[in-house]
Amino acid sequence: MLSPLEYDYMLKAILVSGLIGGVCAFLSCFITLKGWSLMGDALSHAVVPGVSLAWLAGLPFSVGAFIAGIIAALTMGWLKRKSGLREDAVIGVVFTSWFSLGLLLLSLYPSNLHLRTIIFGNILAISDPDILQVLIIAGVSILVLMVKWRDLLLYCFDEAHARSLGMNTGFLHFLLLALLSATAVAALQTVGACLVVAMLVTPGATAYLLTDRFGRMLGIASCTGAACGVLGAYASYFINGSTGGCIVVLQTLVFLAALVFAPKHGLLAARRLRVTSAESHP
């Protein structure tokens, strides 16, 4: 059972997956509260052209991916204000356009960045410089979230109320977008562009079903995300399967368990409540 721990590449994969899982899960609570699930999906795909351009410029791919994510988010905001389209339509147009641009650049300028690695991740082959990038991104993201979590909570819960209290909601909006882009870049190496959105949404949705207190929600989501990252990477060794796939499937199983058995918001709890109500009002 301990054989995966005998290999350096597995130790790196397990530790990095747990770290990224915890960071994404912490942020996912704000994403869930704000209703930005589609935004997370869009940014995770929009970073692809940034990866290609960063390689062409000789820069770390995380720099290009982060800049591409920010530009894509600003583009979405500009289109929504100028066009009058619904937010889901704007997100769909931007993220497919940027994703296709990334695929085009990768096909025109072949590099050592394999398309499969970008789309599906390759945590087992992560290099020491990439680990350092992930540690920096994760550390800065967690530090910012811990310092500004109360302001971000109010902004995500009620933007109008936050504005009436004198908060700079424009800054908070940009800060949340920057954090979302940064964590998407960090998770890109672990699960790839296709599955990043799962790590940014599922743990928060799971915790949302289990508690009504946001502080507790942060703790449950972070522990769930980190545990699924570690266990998913560990299990992938024995089944010889995709590490990212194992992590996301495990997160989904935990979510389904919470959906059914959550003491207050689960399906069984709702059924008991209906039965009790029917008995008390025959």
C-alpha positions in Angstrom: 0.0 0.0 0.0 2.9 2.3 0.5 4.7 1.5 -2.7 3.7 4.9 -4.4 5.6 6.7 -1.7 8.8 5.0 -2.9 8.9 7.1 -6.1 9.8 10.7 -6.2 7.4 11.5 -9.0 4.5 10.0 -7.1 5.4 12.0 -3.9 5.5 15.2 -5.9 2.2 14.4 -7.6 0.5 13.5 -4.3 1.7 16.6 -2.5 1.1 19.1 -5.3 -2.4 17.6 -6.0 -3.3 18.0 -2.4 -2.0 21.6 -2.3 -3.8 22.6 -5.5 -7.0 20.8 -4.4 -7.1 22.7 -1.1 -6.4 26.1 -2.8 -9.0 25.6 -5.5 -11.5 24.4 -2.9 -11.0 27.4 -0.7 -11.7 29.7 -3.7 -14.6 27.5 -4.8 -16.6 28.7 -1.8 -16.6 32.2 -3.2 -17.2 31.0 -6.7 -20.2 29.0 -5.6 -21.6 31.9 -3.6 -21.1 34.4 -6.4 -22.5 32.0 -9.1 -19.4 32.2 -11.2 -19.2 28.5 -12.2 -19.3 29.3 -15.9 -16.7 32.0 -15.4 -14.3 29.4 -13.9 -14.9 27.2 -16.9 -14.3 30.0 -19.3 -11.1 31.1 -17.7 -9.7 27.6 -17.5 -10.0 27.3 -21.3 -9.1 30.9 -22.0 -5.6 30.5 -20.6 -4.6 28.1 -23.4 -3.4 30.8 -25.9 -1.4 32.4 -23.1 0.5 29.1 -22.6 1.5 29.0 -26.3 2.5 32.7 -26.5 4.5 32.4 -23.3 6.5 29.5 -24.8 7.1 31.6 -28.0 8.4 34.5 -25.9 10.6 32.3 -23.7 8.5 33.1 -20.6 7.2 30.6 -17.9 3.8 29.3 -19.2 2.1 30.4 -15.9 2.9 34.0 -16.7 1.3 33.8 -20.2 -1.7 31.8 -18.9 -2.4 34.3 -16.1 -2.2 37.3 -18.4 -4.5 35.5 -20.9 -7.0 34.7 -18.2 -7.1 38.3 -17.0 -7.5 39.7 -20.6 -10.2 37.2 -21.3 -12.1 38.1 -18.1 -11.8 41.8 -19.0 -13.0 41.1 -22.5 -16.1 39.4 -21.1 -16.9 42.3 -18.9 -16.5 44.8 -21.8 -18.7 42.7 -24.1 -21.4 42.4 -21.5 -21.5 46.2 -21.0 -21.3 47.1 -24.7 -23.4 44.4 -26.3 -26.3 43.9 -23.9 -26.0 40.1 -24.2 -26.7 37.8 -21.3 -23.6 36.8 -19.3 -23.8 33.2 -20.3 -23.8 34.1 -24.0 -20.8 36.4 -23.5 -18.9 33.7 -21.6 -19.7 31.1 -24.3 -18.4 33.4 -27.1 -15.2 34.4 -25.3 -14.1 31.1 -23.9 -14.6 29.2 -27.2 -12.9 31.9 -29.2 -9.8 32.0 -26.9 -9.7 28.2 -26.6 -9.8 27.8 -30.4 -7.1 30.5 -30.7 -4.9 28.5 -28.3 -5.4 25.4 -30.4 -4.5 27.3 -33.6 -1.3 28.7 -32.1 -0.2 25.3 -30.8 -0.8 23.8 -34.3 1.0 26.6 -36.1 4.0 26.8 -33.7 4.8 23.3 -32.5 6.6 23.2 -29.2 7.5 20.9 -26.4 4.1 21.8 -24.9 1.9 18.9 -25.9 -1.8 19.6 -26.5 -2.8 16.6 -24.4 -0.8 17.9 -21.4 -2.5 21.3 -21.6 -6.0 19.8 -22.0 -5.8 16.9 -19.5 -2.8 17.8 -17.4 0.3 15.7 -16.5 1.0 15.9 -12.8 3.2 12.8 -12.9 5.7 14.7 -15.1 5.7 18.0 -13.2 9.2 19.5 -13.0 10.8 21.2 -10.0 10.5 24.7 -11.6 6.8 24.1 -12.2 6.4 23.0 -8.6 8.0 26.2 -7.5 5.5 28.2 -9.7 2.6 26.3 -8.2 3.8 26.9 -4.6 4.2 30.6 -5.3 0.7 30.9 -6.9 -0.9 28.8 -4.2 0.8 30.7 -1.4 -0.1 34.2 -2.7 -3.7 33.1 -3.4 -4.2 31.7 0.0 -2.6 34.8 1.7 -4.9 37.2 -0.3 -8.0 35.1 0.4 -7.2 34.9 4.2 -6.7 38.7 4.3 -9.7 39.7 2.2 -12.1 36.9 2.8 -14.6 39.0 4.7 -14.8 41.6 2.0 -15.0 39.0 -0.7 -17.8 37.2 1.2 -19.9 40.4 1.4 -19.2 41.2 -2.3 -20.2 37.7 -3.4 -23.2 37.5 -1.2 -24.7 41.0 -1.9 -22.7 43.3 -4.2 -25.2 46.2 -3.9 -24.9 46.1 -0.1 -21.1 46.0 -0.3 -21.2 49.1 -2.5 -23.6 50.9 -0.1 -21.0 50.3 2.7 -18.4 52.1 0.7 -16.4 49.1 -0.5 -14.6 49.3 -3.8 -16.6 46.6 -5.5 -14.7 47.2 -8.8 -11.4 46.2 -7.1 -13.0 43.2 -5.4 -14.4 42.1 -8.8 -10.9 42.3 -10.4 -9.3 40.7 -7.3 -11.7 37.7 -7.5 -11.0 37.4 -11.3 -7.3 37.5 -10.7 -7.5 34.8 -8.0 -9.6 32.7 -10.3 -7.1 33.0 -13.1 -4.2 32.3 -10.9 -5.7 29.1 -9.4 -6.8 28.0 -12.8 -3.2 28.3 -14.0 -1.9 26.4 -11.0 -4.5 23.6 -11.5 -3.7 23.4 -15.2 -0.7 21.2 -14.6 -2.7 18.9 -12.3 -5.9 18.2 -14.1 -5.7 20.2 -17.4 -7.9 22.8 -18.9 -10.9 20.5 -19.2 -11.2 19.6 -15.6 -10.0 22.7 -13.8 -13.6 23.9 -13.4 -14.5 20.8 -11.4 -11.8 21.6 -8.8 -13.1 25.2 -8.7 -16.7 24.3 -8.2 -17.3 20.8 -6.8 -15.7 21.2 -3.3 -17.6 24.5 -2.7 -20.9 22.9 -3.8 -20.3 20.0 -1.5 -19.6 22.2 1.5 -22.6 24.3 0.6 -24.8 21.3 1.2 -23.2 20.5 4.5 -23.4 23.8 6.4 -25.0 27.2 6.6 -22.0 28.9 8.0 -19.5 30.3 5.6 -16.5 29.9 7.9 -17.3 26.2 8.3 -17.9 26.0 4.6 -14.4 27.2 3.9 -13.0 24.5 6.2 -15.1 21.7 4.8 -14.3 22.6 1.2 -10.6 23.0 1.8 -10.3 19.7 3.6 -12.4 17.9 1.0 -10.4 19.4 -1.9 -7.0 18.6 -0.4 -8.0 15.1 0.7 -9.5 14.3 -2.8 -6.3 15.6 -4.4 -4.1 13.4 -2.2 -6.2 10.3 -2.4 -7.0 10.7 -6.1 -3.3 11.0 -7.0 -2.5 8.0 -4.7 -5.3 5.8 -6.2 -4.2 6.6 -9.8 -1.0 4.7 -9.2 -2.9 1.4 -8.4 -5.5 1.6 -11.2 -3.0 3.1 -13.7 -5.5 5.8 -14.6 -5.5 9.5 -15.3 -4.5 11.4 -12.1 -6.8 14.3 -12.9 -9.6 12.0 -13.7 -9.2 10.2 -10.4 -9.2 13.4 -8.4 -12.3 14.8 -10.1 -14.3 11.5 -9.9 -13.5 11.3 -6.2 -14.7 14.8 -5.7 -17.9 14.0 -7.6 -18.5 10.9 -5.4 -18.1 13.0 -2.3 -20.5 15.6 -3.7 -23.1 12.8 -4.5 -22.7 11.5 -0.9 -23.4 15.0 0.5 -26.3 15.5 -1.9 -28.0 12.3 -0.5 -26.9 12.3 3.2 -26.4 16.0 4.1 -28.2 16.4 7.5 -30.2 19.5 6.4 -30.0 20.0 2.7 -29.6 16.4 1.5 -32.3 14.4 -0.4 -33.0 12.1 2.6 -33.4 15.1 4.9 -35.8 16.7 2.5 -37.8 13.5 2.2 -38.0 13.1 6.0 -39.2 16.8 6.2 -41.9 16.1 3.7 -43.1 13.0 5.5 -43.1 14.8 8.9 -45.0 17.7 7.4 -47.6 15.3 5.8 -48.1 13.5 9.2 -48.5 16.8 11.1 -51.0 18.1 8.5 -53.1 15.1 7.5 
